[in-house]
Amino acid sequence: MKNRILTTLMVISGTIMTLSAQIIYDPPSKKLVEFSWASPTTLEYNNNTGLYDSGPFDGISVKLSKEAGGGNIFMVENWAAVTEEMKDKEFELVKSIGEKSVLKHNFLVLYGASQMDWFSDQHWKNAEAYIRFAANLAKVGNFKGILWDPEPYKPGKNPWKMSEQPNKEGRSYYDYYLQVRKRGAQFIQAIQDEFPDAVILSLREFSDYQTASPFSQAIIPVQDLRQAKTSLEEAWWALHLPFTIGILDAIEEEVTLIDANEEAYYYTSAIEFYKVRNDVFNDTRALLPAAMHKKFKANYCLGHAVSTDYIAGNWAGLLSAFPYRLTGQGTMLSSAEKALWFEHNMYYALQTSDEYVWLYSEDLNWWTGEKVPEGFLEALESARKKVNEVKPLGFKVEEMLEKAQDKAEKSGKKNK
């Protein structure tokens, strides 16, 4: 009997050890990527590689030169005017970056501004040629992949809004849904043909449907599917959903799509960083074809954004959709308090991302230190150290920010 018990215990022990061996793995370390007004062009990076590699980042975003189309892949008329000489010059610049840079998580930036008709095969032929050119450059430059900013900056029109589509007479939202879904599949196919294991760091994806700010299309959790669809059809981002679904239709196993959650700019509590995971990975499945759920889980990852300017109070009163209570809260904080909020958001962004966090800034330069808010660099380094060492943040900001919001609200009323 004793031998039988001993044998049983040994089997159980061996099973536990085997299971433990199976579930222990090296999770990806968290990476911080820069994307800002100061992000270099291919020429600037090539000429100042040592400077850009010296910053507090695992990788930075690199912008294509204006002469090579500036990364606006849907500005098809502009791309048609780019000369072969300019393409060759851009290729050599990026190749040189790949040979010199020590950063392993750089991304080439592509934008969504458009001159395109989704139903024009000639327009798409031009767009696809540009996409393939850019993806090939990213691979040649030893970049991690593409930073995809679908926001349609001027000049150009919004390719996602129904009211801005050319030649739309006689076409329904459903007609556009099917066509744009097809283009999304062609978009990712072009990228992965040229760059088979690319990472697509997309600044806005299903995270746009959370309730985070007046900018988000707050439809999840979906309570009424018909109402949600109606809301989408009228939205600024109406056609971005089928484009993403098209990406998931054709995405291959080695390619990763990261929802980089630009809405995280406005987070003021730890819980928001955790809640969005449920919003994205559970609630948005109502917007996906059932057959796509498995691929969605396999290829879709979550990242986060941190905005230096919003936390510093530089956008006070500038965001018309926001009450001053929110945009002005940063102006009611001391320099030390702003640095605490910055560290808080950086910590939880890193803690809850699958791998990547991106830092957005406007009128400052992280490499030279110009206009970097007091204490922000130290706060960034502190947050990263705590996450890497699996330590708690050690403080909360909710009460501090609520008081700042109340002060901003009173200040805003006085100034009316």
N, C-alpha and C positions, 0 to 999 in steps of 0.2 A: 504493500500500500504506500509506504514511504517513497519507494522508488517511482511508483506511478505519479504521486503528487509532485516529486522532484522533476520528473520528466515533463509533466504538464506545465509546471512553472517555467521550465527552461524554454518550452515551446512558446508560451505566452510572452516571456521576456524577449525571445528572439524575434517574435512578430512585432512587438512594440519597437524594438531597435530598428527593424526593417522599415516600419512605417515612418519612424522618425527620420531615417536616412532619406526616405522618399520625399518628405515634406520640407526638409531643410534646403534652402536655396539662397543664392545671393540676389537680393532684390536690387533693382537699378538704383544707383545713387542719384540724388536729385540734382538737376542741372538748371542753372540760371542763364537765360539768354537775354541779350539787350536788343531792344527795338525802339528807336527814337528819331527825333529830328536830326540828331547828330550822328546817326548811323552812317558809315562811310559808303561812298560809291566804290565800284571796283578799282577805279584809278586811285582814290584816296587811300584805300586799304593797301593797295600794292605799294604805294609810295611811303606809307607810314606803318608797316606791318608790326614793327616792334612796339610802337605806341599802343595800337589797338589790341595787341596780344597781352599787354600789361594790365589791362583793366580787371575788375573784380568779377569776371564772367567766365562761364565755361564755353560760351560761344556768343557771337554777335550776328546781327543781320547785316547783309551787304546788299546795296541797291545797284541795279544796273544803270549805266549811264543814260542820260537823256537821249544821246545820239543813237543808242541801241534800243530805244523805245521805252526806257525807264521802268520796265517790268509790267507795263499796262497791257496784259495779254489780249484783252478784248478791244483795244484801240487798233482795229485791224487796218485802217487806212494809214495810220502812223507807221505800223510795222512794215507795210508794203513799201514804204519809202526808205527803209533802212538799207544801206548799201552792203554789199559783200565785204568791202574793205572795212567797214565799221564792225561787222560781225567778227571778222578775223582779229581785229584789234581787241575787241572785248574778250574773245577766246584767250588770247595771249595774256591779258591782264589777269584773268581768273586762274589760268594755269600757273602763273607766277605766284599768286596767293596760295594756291595749293601746295606749292613747293616750299614756301617760306613760313607759313603760319603754323603755330604750334597748337592752336585751338582745334578741338575735335568736334565741336557742336555748332559750327557756323551754318547759317541758313541764307539762301538767296531769296530776295523779296519779290513777290508777284502781287499785282493789284487787280481790282475788279472794275475799274472805270471802263465804259464801253462805247463803241461806235457800231456795235454789231446787231444784226437781225438774227435771232436764234434759228430762224428757218432758212437762212441763206447758207447753202453749202460752200459757196465761195468765201463768205465771211469766216465760216468755221475752218476752212482750209488754211486761211491766213493765221487765225488764232492758234490752230494746232501746230503750225510751223514754228510759231513763237514759243509755245509751250515746250516743244521738243528741244528747241535751241536752248532755252533756259534750263531745262532739266539736265541736258548734256553738260552745260556749263557748271551746274552745281556738282555734278559727279567729277568733272575734271578738276574742280577746285578743292576736292576732298571735303566738301560740305556735308553736313548731316542730311540736308534735304532742302525743302522749299518752305519758306514762311509765306503763307497764303493769306493776304488781307483782302477779303471780298468786298470791303466797304468801297463804294464807288465815288472816289474823290473827283472833283472837277479838274480839268475839263472832261467832258464825256457825260453820258447819261447813266442812269441806274439800270443795270441789266436785270434786276430782281423785282422791280415794281411794274405792275401791269400797265399803269397809265403812261409809262415812258417807253413802251414797246412800239417800234415802228411797224407799219403794215399789219396792225392787229385787227382790222375790220373783219368780222366774220369768224374770228377765232375765240374760243372760250378759254377760261383758265385751265380746263382739263386738257385742251389742245397744247397749251404752253407747258403744262406739267409733264406731259409725255415727251415733248421735244427737249425740254431742258434736262430732264432725267437722262435722255440719250446723250446730251452734250456732257453731262457730268461723268458718265461712263467713258466717253471719249477723252475727256480731260485727264482722268487718272490713268487711262491706258497709255496715253502719250507719255506721261511722266514715267511710269514704271517700265515702259519699253526702253527708255534712255537711261533710267536710274532704277534698277530692279529692287533695291532695298531702301528706297527713299523714305524719309520721315516727312509727312506733311503737317507742319505746325500751322493750323488754321485758326485765326484769331477769333472767329465767330462761327459757331455751328449750332447744335441743338441747345447749348447753354443759353442761346438767345431767347428761348421760350420759358425761362424761369421768371419769377417775380423778383427782380433785383433792383431795377431802376426804371425811370420813365422811358428809357430807350429800349427796354426788352419787350418782346411780343409775348406777354404773360398769358399763356394758354395751358400750361401744365401745372398740376395734374389735369388731364382732360376729363371734364365732367360731362360735357355735351359735345360729341364728335362733330355734329352738324354745325354747331356754333363755332367750334374751333376752326373748322374748314373755312367758314365764312370769314372769320377774323383773318385767317391766313391770306385769303384771296385779296383782301383789301390792304394788306400790310406792305410796309416799305421793303420787307424781305420776302415777299410772296413767293418768288421763284427760287429762292435759295434752298428751300427744303427739297424740292425735286432734284436740284443739282447735287446735293449731298447724297440723296438716295441713289442717284446715278453713280456717284463715286463708290458707294458701298456695293452696287451691283457688280462692278468690274474690278474692284480692288483685289490684289493678290496677297497671299498669306504673308509674304516678306515685307509688304508695305504697311506702314502705320499711319493712321489718320488721328491727329490729336486735336481735340476740341479745346482751344486755349482760353476759353471763358473770359472774354474781354469785360464782361459785366462785373467781374470780381474787383474792378477798379473801386467800386462803391461800397464794398463790404466794410462793416463796422463791428463785426462780432465773429468769434470763432465758429459758431454754429452754422453760419452761412457757407463756409468753406466745406463743411461736411454735408449740409443739406443738398447742395447742388449735385452731389454724386447720385443721390437718390433721384433727383429731378431728371438727370440726364440718362442714367442707366436703367431706370425703371419706368418713370412716367412718360418719357418720350417714345417708348415703344408703341404707344397708341398711334403714333404718326407714321410708323413703319409697316411695310408689308410683313405679315407673319413669317414668311419664308426667309426674311432677312435677319431675324433676331439672332440667330447663331453667328452669322458673319459679323453682325454689329458688335457682339461681345468679344469676338476674336480680334478685330482690327481697329476698334475705336477706343481711344484713351482720353483721359481728362488731364488738362493742365490748368493753370491759373495765370491771371495778370495782376500786376501791382502797378499803380500809377503814382509816380512821385509828385506830380503836379496837383492831383486831386487832394492828396493828403497834406501837401504844403499850403493848400488854400489858394493856389494860383488860378483856379477856375471859378472863384467866387463870383456869382452873378452872371457867368458867361454861358451857362447851360440853361437855355430858356425853358426847357421841359422840367427842370428841377426847381423846387422851392429853395429860397435862400437858406432855409434851415439846414439843408444838406450841403449845398455848394459853399456856404460861408462858414461851416463849422471849423475848417482848418484855420481860418483867420482868427478864431477865438482861442486858439491853443498857443502855449509858449513853444519856443524852439525845442525844448526838452520833451514836451508832450507830443509834438508832431513826430519826433524821432521815435517815441514809444509806439505810436500808431503805425508808423512805417515798419518797425521791427515786428510788431504784432502781425500785420498783414503778410509780411515776407515769411515769417515763421510758419503761419498756417497755410499759406499758399504752397510752400515747399512740403510741408508735412502731409498735405492731403492730395497733392498731385500724383499722377502715376509716374512721372519722371521730370517733365519740363515746366518751368515757370518763366514768364517773360516780364521784363521790367520796361515800362514805357515812360519816357520823359520828353519834355519839349525844350524849353529854353535853358538847358544846362549841358555840361559835358563831363561825363564820368571819368574820362581819360586824363583830362587836364585839371579837373577839380573845379572848373569855372561854374559858379552859381549853384553848386551842389548844396542843398540846405544843411545847416549846421547839424551835425550828429548823424546824418543819414548813412554815410559810409560805414561808420562804426556800428550802427544799428543793423545794416545789411550783413556785415561780417558776424555780428553776434547771433543773428537769427540762423545763419547757415551753420555756425559752430554748434548751436544747441540742437539743431535737427540732425546733423551728422553724428553727434555724440548721444543721441536719443535722450535728450534732457528736456524737461518741461520749459515752457516760455518763462514762467515765474511771475507773471502779472496779467491783469485784465485791463481792457480799455473801454468796456461798454459804458460804465458810469461816467467816466471822463468825457466820452464823446456825447453822451446824452446831455450833459451840462453845457457842452460847447454848442450843441444844436439849439438848445433853449436860448442861449445868449445870441446866437445868430438870428433866430426867429424874432427876438425882440429888436435886434438891431435893424433887421430888414423892415419891420413895421415902422420904426422911427424914420427911416429914410424914404418912405413912400410919400 
